[in-house]
Amino acid sequence: MSDFDEKQKNFDIKKLKGSQIEITAEISPEDFEKQHSRALKKLGESVSIDGFRKGHIPEAVLAQKIGDSALLQEMAELAIADFYLKFLEEEKVPAIDRPSIVITKIARKNPLNFKITTAVLPEITLPDYKIIAKNINAQKRETPMVTDKEVGEIMAEIKKAQQSVDNPPRSDLDELSTDKIRESLQKEKELKEREKVRLKIIEEITKEIQAEIPDILIENEVEKMFAQFKENISRAGLTIKDYFAQIKKTEDDVKKERRNEAEKRVKIQFALSEIAKKENIVVSKDELDAEVARMLAYYKKADKGTVRAYIENLLTNERVFQFLEACGVDARNTT
């Protein structure tokens, strides 16, 4: 049972647009006053007064030095932080952003009143993703084929590369090599076709998702995309300033252009996560541990927690796509 039972409940929750909530709360005078000594101790860690050792200053002297305004503010911050952590845990609120806090009433030996606004994970309503996947999987598709011309072009590139080094051309570019190149190209084409079908399935599912996506998630995705954009510009030998001058656009212009794509990416991830939840699709601990160890062996300075979350998300998404690929697979008609 939640500690916030009906008799002790000291807050109200209001749903706002954009998957946000507003919490209007009050902390009793007694609970607020409990933060007095704690606030003094915390503020006193950075205060020096002649004649006293730091950390051993009497409360009365310390309070006078700090002042009522700073002390009240620190008491409020501590009290609200305690309330908010307890609120998130007990009420199972999936907050995803730093809260915005407005204190509406503050005074010693009085209730502390405040409002907290924060974004939360949106409620996701998925369409019938199994039917969508089944219909797309059943569509007629041609099996990609590798042409002799494509194989010949690769062979020519290999021979040209060989002639550019000191070693004489190898003599084993025979039929066996040609078969390997053809096989490699075939696998590459089949992989691209598979990715096209996967993208079509998830995009069709995403189009019919009902959810209010918080702005903070879209903005975070825009920032990720912009960081990759800057890296690509740098690899091309340009500075971002020079590039903007060439295309006659600003950073804000470029970010605005990417907002729709960012929103789509966020929705796709929500769709994949929600399907995984509904279908109980999980990655085994042994497989996850093995993949994390493999990546950490290569990226030795990477944060283990970050790597683990990334790998788990990657593997889970792959399992979801495999599940969607299997929907109505018997109905698929290829030529």
C-alpha positions in Angstrom: 0.0 0.0 0.0 1.2 3.5 -0.8 2.5 5.6 2.1 0.3 8.4 0.6 -3.0 7.0 1.8 -6.2 9.0 1.7 -5.8 10.4 5.2 -2.2 11.5 4.6 -2.5 12.4 1.0 -1.1 15.9 0.5 -1.1 16.3 -3.2 -3.3 16.4 -6.3 -2.3 15.4 -9.8 -3.5 17.1 -13.0 -2.8 15.8 -16.5 -1.5 18.4 -18.9 -1.0 18.3 -22.7 2.1 16.8 -24.2 2.2 13.9 -21.7 2.9 16.1 -18.7 1.5 16.2 -15.2 1.2 19.0 -12.6 1.5 18.0 -9.0 0.1 20.5 -6.5 1.4 19.6 -3.0 1.7 20.7 0.6 4.2 19.7 3.2 3.0 20.1 6.8 4.7 22.7 9.1 6.1 19.9 11.2 7.7 18.0 8.3 9.0 21.3 6.8 10.6 22.3 10.1 12.4 19.0 10.3 14.6 20.2 7.4 16.0 23.1 9.5 19.0 21.3 11.1 19.7 19.4 7.9 19.6 22.6 5.8 21.9 24.4 8.3 24.4 21.5 8.2 24.5 21.4 4.4 24.9 25.2 4.0 27.4 25.2 6.8 29.8 23.0 4.8 30.8 26.0 2.8 30.7 28.7 5.5 33.8 29.9 7.4 33.6 32.0 10.6 36.6 33.2 12.5 37.0 31.4 15.8 35.1 28.3 14.7 36.2 25.1 13.0 34.3 24.4 9.8 31.6 22.0 10.5 31.5 22.8 14.2 29.8 26.2 14.1 26.8 26.5 16.5 23.4 26.5 14.8 22.4 29.9 16.1 25.6 31.5 14.9 25.4 29.6 11.5 21.8 30.6 11.0 22.6 34.3 11.6 25.5 34.1 9.1 23.5 32.3 6.4 20.4 34.4 6.7 16.7 33.5 6.8 16.1 33.7 3.0 18.9 31.3 2.0 18.0 28.9 4.9 14.3 28.8 3.9 15.2 28.1 0.3 17.5 25.3 1.3 14.9 23.8 3.6 12.3 24.0 0.8 14.6 22.3 -1.7 15.4 19.4 0.7 11.8 19.0 1.6 10.6 19.0 -2.0 13.3 16.6 -3.1 12.3 14.1 -0.4 8.6 14.5 -1.3 9.3 14.0 -5.1 11.4 10.9 -4.7 8.8 9.3 -2.5 6.0 10.4 -4.8 7.7 8.8 -7.9 8.4 5.6 -6.0 5.1 5.2 -4.3 2.8 6.4 -7.1 4.8 4.6 -9.8 5.1 7.7 -11.9 7.4 7.2 -15.0 8.9 10.7 -15.0 11.3 11.3 -17.9 12.5 14.9 -17.4 13.9 17.2 -14.7 10.9 18.7 -12.8 9.9 22.3 -13.0 9.2 23.5 -9.4 7.3 26.6 -8.3 7.0 27.4 -4.6 3.7 29.1 -3.9 3.9 29.6 -0.1 7.0 29.4 2.1 7.4 30.5 5.8 8.9 29.1 8.9 6.4 27.0 11.0 3.9 27.1 8.2 2.9 24.6 5.5 5.1 24.6 2.4 3.1 24.8 -0.8 4.4 24.1 -4.3 3.7 22.9 -7.7 5.8 20.4 -9.7 5.5 20.0 -13.5 7.2 17.1 -15.2 7.0 15.0 -18.4 6.1 11.4 -18.1 6.1 8.4 -20.4 3.1 8.6 -22.6 0.3 6.1 -22.7 0.7 4.2 -25.9 -2.2 2.7 -27.9 -1.0 0.4 -30.6 -2.9 -0.6 -33.8 -3.3 -4.3 -34.6 0.4 -4.6 -35.4 0.1 -8.3 -36.2 -2.4 -7.7 -39.0 -0.3 -4.8 -40.4 2.8 -7.0 -40.4 0.9 -10.0 -41.9 -0.5 -7.9 -44.7 2.9 -6.4 -45.6 4.6 -9.8 -45.3 2.0 -11.3 -47.7 2.8 -8.7 -50.4 4.4 -10.1 -53.6 8.1 -9.3 -53.7 10.8 -10.2 -56.2 13.8 -12.0 -54.9 16.8 -9.8 -55.5 19.2 -11.2 -58.0 22.9 -10.4 -58.6 23.8 -9.7 -62.2 27.0 -10.6 -64.0 27.7 -6.9 -64.5 27.7 -6.3 -60.8 30.1 -9.2 -60.1 32.3 -8.0 -63.0 32.5 -4.5 -61.5 33.6 -5.8 -58.1 36.2 -8.0 -59.8 37.5 -5.0 -61.7 37.8 -3.0 -58.5 39.8 -5.8 -56.8 42.2 -6.1 -59.8 42.7 -2.4 -59.9 43.5 -2.4 -56.1 45.9 -5.2 -56.6 47.8 -3.3 -59.4 48.2 -0.3 -57.1 50.4 -2.2 -54.6 53.9 -3.5 -54.9 52.8 -7.1 -55.0 52.1 -8.6 -58.4 48.4 -9.4 -59.2 47.3 -12.7 -57.5 46.5 -15.5 -59.8 43.6 -16.9 -57.7 40.9 -14.5 -59.0 39.2 -17.5 -60.6 35.7 -18.9 -60.7 35.9 -19.6 -56.9 36.5 -15.9 -56.2 33.7 -15.0 -58.6 31.3 -17.3 -56.7 32.3 -15.8 -53.4 31.7 -12.3 -54.7 28.3 -13.3 -56.1 27.3 -14.9 -52.8 28.4 -11.8 -50.8 26.5 -9.5 -53.1 23.4 -11.7 -52.9 23.4 -11.6 -49.1 23.9 -7.9 -49.1 20.9 -7.4 -51.4 18.7 -9.8 -49.4 19.7 -7.9 -46.2 18.7 -4.5 -47.8 15.4 -6.0 -49.0 14.8 -7.3 -45.5 15.5 -3.9 -44.0 13.1 -2.3 -46.4 10.3 -4.6 -45.4 11.1 -4.1 -41.7 11.0 -0.3 -42.1 7.7 -0.5 -44.0 6.1 -2.6 -41.3 7.2 -0.4 -38.4 6.4 2.8 -40.2 2.8 1.6 -40.9 2.4 0.6 -37.3 3.8 4.0 -36.2 1.4 5.9 -38.4 -1.6 4.5 -36.4 -0.1 4.9 -32.9 -2.1 7.0 -30.5 0.1 8.8 -28.1 1.1 12.3 -26.9 4.9 12.4 -27.3 6.6 14.7 -24.8 8.5 17.5 -26.4 11.6 16.7 -24.3 12.0 13.3 -26.1 11.6 14.9 -29.5 14.1 17.6 -28.6 16.6 15.0 -27.3 16.3 13.1 -30.6 16.8 16.3 -32.6 20.0 17.0 -30.6 21.3 13.4 -31.3 20.6 13.9 -35.0 22.3 17.3 -35.0 25.4 15.9 -33.3 25.6 13.2 -36.0 25.1 15.9 -38.7 28.0 18.0 -37.3 30.2 14.9 -37.2 29.4 14.2 -40.9 30.2 17.7 -41.8 33.5 17.5 -40.0 34.4 14.3 -41.7 33.8 16.0 -45.0 36.5 18.6 -44.1 34.2 21.5 -43.4 33.5 23.5 -40.3 29.8 23.8 -39.3 30.1 27.6 -39.5 31.3 27.4 -43.1 28.7 24.9 -44.0 25.9 27.0 -42.7 27.3 30.0 -44.6 27.2 27.9 -47.8 23.6 26.7 -47.5 22.4 30.0 -46.0 20.8 28.4 -43.0 21.2 28.6 -39.2 21.5 25.9 -36.6 17.8 26.4 -35.6 16.8 26.0 -39.3 18.5 22.7 -39.5 17.1 21.5 -36.2 13.6 22.4 -37.2 14.0 20.5 -40.5 14.8 17.4 -38.5 12.0 17.6 -36.0 9.4 15.5 -37.9 12.0 12.8 -38.5 13.0 13.0 -34.8 9.3 12.5 -33.8 9.0 9.6 -36.1 12.1 7.9 -34.6 10.8 8.4 -31.1 7.4 6.9 -32.1 9.2 3.9 -33.7 11.1 3.2 -30.5 7.9 3.5 -28.4 6.2 1.0 -30.8 9.0 -1.5 -30.6 9.2 -1.2 -26.8 5.4 -1.6 -26.4 5.3 -4.6 -28.7 8.1 -6.2 -26.7 6.1 -5.6 -23.5 2.9 -7.0 -24.9 4.5 -10.1 -26.5 6.8 -10.7 -23.5 9.9 -10.4 -25.7 13.0 -10.3 -23.6 16.7 -10.9 -24.0 18.3 -13.7 -21.9 20.8 -12.6 -19.2 23.5 -14.9 -20.6 23.2 -13.5 -24.1 23.1 -9.9 -22.8 26.2 -10.5 -20.6 28.1 -12.1 -23.5 27.3 -9.2 -25.9 28.2 -6.6 -23.2 31.5 -8.3 -22.5 32.3 -8.4 -26.2 31.7 -4.7 -26.7 33.6 -3.7 -23.5 36.5 -5.7 -24.7 36.6 -3.5 -27.8 35.6 -0.2 -26.1 37.5 -0.6 -22.9 36.7 2.9 -21.5 32.9 2.8 -22.2 30.5 2.9 -19.3 29.2 -0.6 -18.5 25.7 0.6 -17.6 25.4 2.6 -20.8 26.7 -0.2 -22.9 24.3 -2.7 -21.3 21.3 -0.5 -21.9 22.3 0.1 -25.5 22.9 -3.6 -26.2 19.6 -4.7 -24.5 17.7 -2.2 -26.5 19.4 -3.3 -29.7 18.8 -7.0 -29.1 15.2 -6.5 -28.0 14.4 -4.5 -31.1 15.9 -7.3 -33.2 13.6 -9.8 -31.5 10.6 -7.6 -32.1 11.4 -7.3 -35.8 11.9 -11.1 -36.0 8.5 -11.5 -34.4 6.8 -9.1 -36.9 8.6 -10.9 -39.8 7.0 -14.1 -38.7 3.4 -12.7 -38.7 1.6 -14.4 -41.6 4.8 -15.7 -43.0 3.0 -18.6 -44.7 1.0 -16.2 -46.7 4.1 -14.6 -48.3 4.2 -14.9 -52.0 7.6 -14.3 -53.7 8.7 -14.7 -57.3 
